[in-house]
Amino acid sequence: MSKLPSVIVDTSVLRTISPRNPGPEIGLLSDLCGDGKLALVVPEVAWNEWKTQFAEAAKKEIEETTQMLRKVSRRVGMFELEARRECSSFADILDAARDSLIADHVGVINNFPFRMLHIAEGAGKRVMDAYFAGKPPFKQLKARKDIPDAFIFDACESFASKHPNSIFVCKDGPLCSAVAQLGLKVVHSFSDLLMLEQIKDLHNDPQFARWWANHFSDVVKWMEHNEDEVVELVLQDELLSFEDLSFVVPEAPANSRNFSIIDVHKIYSVEFIWDMAHSGGEGILRVPMKWNCEVDIEFQIPNEVGYSMPWYSIDTDSSSDGFTRANGECELELHADILIGYRSKPDLKTDFSPPSSLKVENVSHADTYTSGSY
């Protein structure tokens, strides 16, 4: 039997998660999973229901966008012919890429810290026996609409037999009642889950973890209101700390590769995307941003190019594997998540108060300036 606390998550709770900005509770739970302190599992039926929800949401958005573009393309006299043609062309592209776009959207599920709990052996027979007998979680005899919940109930029962410390997170009242009869602890949200002593004890600082989850939106609002102070930190090169840094070098020769930023000379503009801010762990704010700057860049160009350009020069002595090293200076738009440390030591017994200080989490330049895309 496993002593690791395990959390079984129902579809009713999964539906509350924003796919692109899941919130601080998921961030904290992800940290615990990453540290091997907790396991988050989703019954296969719930997992498939969640995937279907994602797919339907993406399909609806694509259809609405396509319809709007088609409508614009037919507005003779209101829009120029070229603009209407472009709208029609883009609608065709969306139609053609519908399946791949939906698949990409559904693929976001794999970024969450959940593990799928496969249907247990013999589950089908047990569910049908309960179906004809009207046993939990069926509310009455032959209630077909309860069949998905019956498979989730069976998953909870089978899993809990090997993981007695399991907790069930669910918003469906009847299913909660049925699972509670199995002896599992039942809560109705991730916030409630983080309040359990069993989970709080897993944090290094459980009191701050709870405060961080409760006041995360207040922290983001305060940061956005005091954006100038955050910009000052960004402009201090020695404190830069980014994750998922990416950029495009459109002027580079075709098929160039291995782009790396060597130095940043000037920063022309900085933009934070506050509505996509999320928790990078307790006390760490992770904010997507983009900025235009002048940089020194190193990359490799195919040997057949064989010449320098005004903005870059090649090192003819560095040719290997069909490529030659090049160095240059150009203006780029960089995208990354910046990590901002919240180090105010708040009074955890009170409501949110502004921090006394901010700090950008330090990493080495080797970690900061190593990735790019063409």
Sequence and secondary structure as in RCSB ss.txt:
>XXXX:A:sequence
MSKLPSVIVDTSVLRTISPRNPGPEIGLLSDLCGDGKLALVVPEVAWNEWKTQFAEAAKKEIEETTQMLRKVSRR
VGMFELEARRECSSFADILDAARDSLIADHVGVINNFPFRMLHIAEGAGKRVMDAYFAGKPPFKQLKARKDIPDA
FIFDACESFASKHPNSIFVCKDGPLCSAVAQLGLKVVHSFSDLLMLEQIKDLHNDPQFARWWANHFSDVVKWMEH
NEDEVVELVLQDELLSFEDLSFVVPEAPANSRNFSIIDVHKIYSVEFIWDMAHSGGEGILRVPMKWNCEVDIEFQ
IPNEVGYSMPWYSIDTDSSSDGFTRANGECELELHADILIGYRSKPDLKTDFSPPSSLKVENVSHADTYTSGSY
>XXXX:A:secstr
   S EEEE HHHHTTS SS   HHHHHHHHHHHTTS EEEEEHHHHHHHHHHHHHHHHHHHHHHHHHHHHHHT 
BTTB HHHHHHHHHHHHHHHHTHHHHHHHHHHGGGGSSEEEE   TTHHHHHHHHHHHT TT SSTT GGGHHHH
HHHHHHHHHHTT TT EEE   HHHHHHHHTTT EEESSHHHHHHSHHHHTTSSSHHHHHHHHHHHHHHHHHHHH
THHHHHHHHH GGG  EEEEEE  TTS TT EEEEEEEEEEEEEEEE GGG EESSTTEEEEEEEEEEEEEEEEE
EETTT   BTTEEEEEEEEETTEEEEEEEEEEEEEEEEEEEE     TTSS    S EEE    HHHHS     
